[in-house]
Amino acid sequence: MSKYCSHCGAELIPNARFCTTCGKSIEQVGEQKSEQKIERKVEQNAERKPVVRKEPKVSKRGIPLAIILSIVTCGIYTIYWQIKLTDEMNTLLNKPNATSGLMAFIYTIITCGIYFLYWLYKMGDNVDALKGKSGDTGILYLVLGLLCLGIIPMALAQDAINDKADGLY
């Protein structure tokens, strides 16, 4: 016996939790509705466009707030920020097989911070690629990391991501 969405009348996939047509949650849908009720509901919703939900792939982040949160949380927010920067940069540069943000953080822990310097260098190269130019940004980020100023390259990388999210590149 088929189940139908109580909101739009579309036929549901067995054991579905959400309607694939309108996206509404399936709570308790009766086993069958009469064909007339379903047709009437479909006609009412015929003018509506199907709901297509796209999760934002890249989120803009306020740089001053990120720096303040990194300081106030004694670096805990920096961990989250590094993970998000890595994942968003991989998304923007269409690198699905690149090292994920979580793995970058784990490598940083395992290597007692040495991987973070490599991460800064690669992030600088990624910023150059994002801007569509070649340069030595990776070396600049590495030098800042060696001077224990790693939060500055993170802020600069976030600025590049924010600019890309605004469509400036």
N, C-alpha and C positions, 0 to 999 in steps of 0.2 A: 504494500500500500504506500502510495506516495504522500509526502508531506509537502505543504505549501506555506510560503511565508505569509504571516498574518498582516504584514504591512504592504507588500507589493503584489502578492499573489504568485510569485515565481515558484517553480518546483524546486525543492531543496535536495541537496545531496544527503544521503543517509548519514546520520550522526553529526550533521553540521551544527556548529555553534553560532555561525553568522550566515546571513543570506548573501550569496555571491552576487546578487543583482543590486540590492539596495544597501547592503552592509549592516542592516539592523541585526541586533542580537536575537537569537531564536530562544525564546523562553519555553513555553509549552505550546506547541503548535498541534492542533487537532490532527488526527490521522488523515482525514480527507475533508475538503470543503466541497460544497456543491459547485459544479462547473459554472453556474450562473454567477455566484459570488466571486469566483476567481476571475472570470471574464470581466465583470464589472470593475473589480479592483485594478486589473491590468489596464482597462480603458481609462480609468481615472488617472493612472500613473503613466499613461502612454506619452503624455507631453513632457514628463520629467526626463531628464537625461540620467543615464546610469551614474551612480555615485562612484567616482574613481578617487580613491584616497592614496596620495603619494606622501610618504614620510619625507620630511626634509632631509636631504643627504648631508647638507652642511649647515651648521648653525653659526650665526654670528655671535661673537662673544665680546663683551666689553673688556678691553685690555686693562684699564685701571682697576676695575672690579676683580679681574682674575689675579692681578698682582697683589691686591689687598687681601683677597681670600687666601692666596698662597702664603702670605706672611702671617695672617691671623691663625691659620690652621697649622702652622709650623711645617708647611710643605706637603700636607696631605692633599690639598687641592691641586698642587703641582703634579702629583701623580695622575689624577684624573685629567688634568689639562694636557699632559704629555700623551696620554692614551688617545684623547679626542683629537689632538693635533695630528697625530700619526694617521689615525683612521680617516679623518677628513681630507688630509693631503693625498692619501692613497685613493680616495674616492674622486677627488678633483682631477688627479693625474691619470685616472683610469688604470690603476695598478692593483687588480684584485688579488694577485699572488704575492704582493709585497708583505713584509713583516707587519703584523697587526700591532696596534697600540699596546695591547695587553702583553704580547710577546716581547715588545721593545722594553716594557717596564720590567718584565721578568729577567730579561738579559741584563738590564741595568743592575738589578739586585744581585744576580749571580756573579757578575764581574766587578762588584763593589764600585760601581759608578763609571767604569771605563767605557762600557757600551754607550753611556749617555753622551760622552764626547763624540763617539762615532755617529750617534743619532743626531747630534747637533750639526755635524758636518753634512750628513745626508739631508737633513732638513733644509740647510742652506742651498744645497744643490736642487732640492725640490722647489724651493721658493723661486730660484732662477728659472726652472722649467715652467713653473706656473705663470711667471711673468713673460715667458717666451723669449728669454735672452740668456746668453751665456755670461758667466761671471765667476767671481771668486767669493761669493756669499758664503759658501760652505767653509772656506778658510776663516773668514771673519767670525762666523758662528763658533768654530772650533777654538779660536783664540779667546773669544769672550768666555767660553766654557772653561778653558784652562785658567782664566783669571777669576774663576768662581762667580761669573756673572751670567750663568746659564739662563736666568729668567729673561734677560734682554733678548736673546735670539728667539725665545719662545714668544715673547710679545711681538717681535717683528714678523715671525711666521704667522701668528694670529692675525696681524694686520693684513698680510697678503691674502689670507683665507677670507677675511672680511671683505676686502676689496673685490675678490673673485665672486663672492656671494652677491655683492652689489652690481656685478656685471662690468666692472671697470677694466678687466683684462679680456 
